[in-house]
Amino acid sequence: MTRRDILHIFHEPFGDAFYYGPEKISLASSRWPPGKIERSGKAHYTYDLVLQQVLDGTKDRLTRVFLKDMSYHIIPPIHSTAAVPPSLQHLFTPSEPSNPTLFPASIIQRFQFVFLIRNPSAAVPSLYRCFIPPLSAMTDEHTLDPTELGYREMRILLDYLYPPSSHSAQAEKSLLIDADDLLANPEGVISAACSHLRIPYSPSMLSWPSAEDHAFAKSLFDKYAGYHEDALNSTGLRPKSTERRDLKPKSREELDKEWEERYGADAAKTIREAVDLCQEDYEYLRQFRMQM
């Protein structure tokens, strides 16, 4: 977000259709307070409308489009029977039965994909905080939905883009970053990713101290209030201390005890089930992570 001079940035644009529009796939709206969809201003957002907004961003020859999104926004979660949203059916000529995404290959191939993964033992408890006070007052959500964690869909997408018949070739083509590696060496990982994407690297990408930076981030994050408070309250990305990097990973029993003490027994059980659901897919994805 600090390179607004060369990038046209979107934050989870397809979430607008996934959560709010007439083709919505998420089950979240059944849990939301009345009127939330109407208040969002996105009740009319179809997948085709969002796609056109993104593609319109490519018309500026001075910038490239950079968008961050969730894999389950473009690959239907396991509970969904959706195939192709009605607004996108005109793009599929002919049909593509082997394509697991909501978009035709002609659209998918226009993008370079970067995969960012995080160990579920860290990611799921962090997400769970958004469903309990005080953050739940901002998110309007009180339920951890295991179908919206994204590991399954990310694995499906990776294998579709880079078929696993040749794992070595897949590892060379894909750009997959593990959050642990990013936090251990922010400059090395970000500069390597920029090189892969042919984006000029600048050390300024690792800090965002200005009021302008924060105002821009807030303008993008506001539609998901409560989910990005840590990022909004930060001023940069700094490497973990040596002491933190050298800490021995906690055992399953230690994690379960920590979650129970922090969130209660029922919540700890919910978190554990979600972590276990994602762990195999995370380990599969992790073998293709960028090596420094």
Helices and strands as residue ranges (DSSP letters): E 7-11, H 15-19, G 28-30, H 36-40, H 47-56, G 57-59, E 64-68, G 71-73, G 86-91, H 105-108, E 114-117, H 120-128, G 129-131, H 136-139, G 146-148, H 151-161, H 167-173, E 175-178, H 179-184, H 186-197, G 203-206, H 211-221, G 222-224, H 229-232, H 242-245, H 252-263, H 265-286
